[in-house]
Amino acid sequence: MRFELKTLTAAAALTLGMGAMASAETIRIAHVDPDEWTGSKKGAAAQIFKNIVEGETDLEVEIFPAGALGNEDELIGQAQEGLLQMAIVSGAMSKACPAASVLDIPYTFASATVAWDVLDGEFGDNLAQHCLDQTGLRTLAYGETGFRNFTNGTREIRSPEDMEGLKFRVQPIPLYVEMVKGLGGEPTPIAWTELPNALSTGVVDGQENPVGVIYNNGLHKLQKYMTLDGHVYAADFIVIDDAFFGDLSASEQEVVAKAARIAGNMGRSIQQWNTAEGVKKVQEEGMEVYSPTADEIAAFAEKAQPAVVEYLRGELGDDAVWIDNLQAAVAAANE
């Protein structure tokens, strides 16, 4: 299944058109995060990738950050059509390769290190191959967008019971709607651009996002409480057009693959730093932050997972086997 190529903006089309006249030895890589690499996970990953590839090969790397060529859906489509050689994407990958959506099953990963073990091991390799077969895009490495956490302006949340009666903004994705329903909250799908106003006016009581996103976008100024429940671990996919990759020499392929792995690890490191700093900063600015115990996380998982797993099994069909594959991989990593 190939992802539908969205219409390019005039600026993006012009940029890519000019790039098409560049050397065939140029790798164009795009993402939607800021270019300021010391605080941007995708920005850091792209810059490190560029430094390594240009330092060890004759290939040139052009970076298109901050959504310059479109949103993640569009970047995937452009990479599939050969307009881009590479992209760093997160949530949009599950649209192009539905099996990737199993990574969004809530409370799957007890820690980032467990997620890394799973994604960098046999499960991650097999998922990458499956998505290559589905999309024509080779996943060279996995980065990190981070754990998502709940915030609200009404009360501290320590259990699913504390969520009852509260309206939470969720992404317009059915999986997230099912998760919040299972936890007893009232899910309200709202576009990202409308979230600050929805919080300010009381349309919703709370929302969920990684800590870095919450702090960097000032959402902590509109909310009183944060619960570090880490309900979903979001991964970045560093992908390359497989036809382009196949045309590289063996030595170039080796360097590109190595650079992507290092880039993914750099993105993870930046995200871990952003999370730690973000928690500290929101507390300094008056937000109350609660870290649930293992037993409390188990209570959240007991409520949220069944609804989401049931939904995914219905949506994925034969690909539902990836749910079982993931659960087995996580169990092995936890041992």
Secondary structure by P-SEA (a helix, b strand, c coil): cccccccccaaaaaaaaaaaaccccbbbbbbcccccccccaaaaaaaaaaaaaaacccbbbbbbcccccccaaaaaaaaaaccccbbbbccccccccccccccccccccccaaaaaaaaacaaaaaaaaaaaaaccccccbbbbcccccccccccccccccccccbbbbbcccaaaaaaaaaacbbbbbbcccaaaaaaaacccccbbbcaaaaaaaccccccccccccccbbbbbbbccaaaaaaaccaaaaaaaaaaaaaaaaaaaaaaaaaaaaaaaaaaaabbbbbbbcaaaaaaaaaaccaaaaaaaaaaacccaaaaaaaaaaaaaaac
